Amino acid sequence: MVSLWKIFAVFAKIGAFTIGGGYMMVPAIEAEIRKYGWISDEELPDIVALSQSAPGLLTVNMSIFAGYRLRGIPGSIAATLGSIMAPFLIILAIAMFFTNFKDSAVVEAIFTGVRPVAVAIIAAYTVKLMRRQGRWWQWAVSLATLAGIALLKISAIYILLTTIVLAAVLAFFRQRRASGR
């Protein structure tokens, strides 16, 4: 059984060394979880999907689900506290001192340089996940979603709602067909 301290330490390392939060932390969480063999390759996409679907921050949700999978509620608490401690302290420090540096050309250059790297890391992880689990129709849905949001300016909420309704209807008809009705 994994110790709560180990869960906390692993997620604290992820939180401390992953700049950008959110989707930037997903590959780091995946790498650490795989390194220790805590969650199978089949379970990981489910954790990511559940984490995206639940309200709140993606990485906090992933920490909650992964910690719960490992040690129940105490594991969830350990993983969550680990993943948010360092970012909380960093943001607190930035908030205390940022007013002195907010107009700095160096700070602006750092943020400008980090943005495209963050986008590339998120895109690379998405492609990696789709290669591992994706079927042709999942690629089609992903590309249609990207086009809808980026090119046609359709709200992601409408796309999500449409996808949920279509998935429910498809599941209903598949279940009905499987039961022979």
Number of C-alpha atoms within 10 A of each C-alpha: 5 12 12 18 13 14 26 23 17 20 27 21 17 25 26 19 13 19 13 14 20 14 21 20 22 21 19 17 23 17 13 17 19 14 10 10 10 16 17 10 14 10 11 19 16 12 19 19 12 15 21 16 12 11 9 10 14 21 25 21 22 28 28 25 22 26 25 17 16 20 18 13 14 15 25 25 19 25 31 25 21 25 30 19 16 19 20 14 12 12 12 12 11 14 11 10 11 14 10 10 12 12 10 11 9 11 13 12 10 10 10 11 11 12 11 11 13 16 12 12 16 18 14 13 15 15 14 13 14 16 11 11 12 14 10 9 9 12 14 12 12 15 12 13 19 15 13 15 16 12 9 10 10 14 12 14 10 11 15 13 11 12 14 12 12 12 11 12 12 12 12 12 12 12 12 11 10 9 8 7 7
